[in-house]
Amino acid sequence: MFGYCQNNYYKNPLEVRTISKTLESKKQEVAEIKQLLEDSKLAVVIDYKGLTVAEIGDLRNRLRESGTICKVTKNTLMSKAAEDNEEWQPINDFLKGQSAFILAKEEAIGNAVRAYNAFLKESKKTECRGGVMEGQALTKEQVKALADLPTKDELIAQIAGAINSIATKVARGINEVPSSLARAIDAVKAKQEEA
């Protein structure tokens, strides 16, 4: 007789190994998800129902360009991975149905959301449920707003441009002082010669 019996043990030892292997693989996946969450600053939960394997692959490729990961896993495994970390616990609010998770590092947040929005416009088959960033649950509107944020490189360029602009104005001002002084001396000299 195979399977579960009254004494709560399996008669076939192969079945025990299969079940423990499944449990072990789940534990490994939870550990992997925990590491991904630890490395990420933003998690976006999307409903991928209706997407083909090719479309999920396309989304993953678009996200990979910005150093972002699209992880498809069971909601229970994601919940288990987030339960020990207060920063990620709000993700439980979005765990329903078929979920995929876009996990972005700090420097890739804007690019990741832009890549997802571009994919969403083309496929129109997926829906953003929300996201989590720095321990706060984000609505889908807040997630979309993250796409408008400049990248780290753009911010550095803006700051460098502002600093350069200030330095240029200071240099012009410093150069203008001797020129103005020279014109004033010439004007005084011209008046003295006339007199």
Secondary structure, 3 states (H helix, E strand, C coil): CCCECCCCCECCHHHHHHHHHHHHHHHHHHHHHHHHHHHCCEEEEEECCCCCHHHHHHHHHHHHCCCCEEEECCHHHHHHHHCCCHHHHHHHHHCCCCEEEEEECHHHHHHHHHHHHHHHHHHCCCEEEEEEECCEEECHHHHHHHHHCCCHHHHHHHHHHHHHHHHHHHHHHHHHHHHHHHHHHHHHHHHHHHC
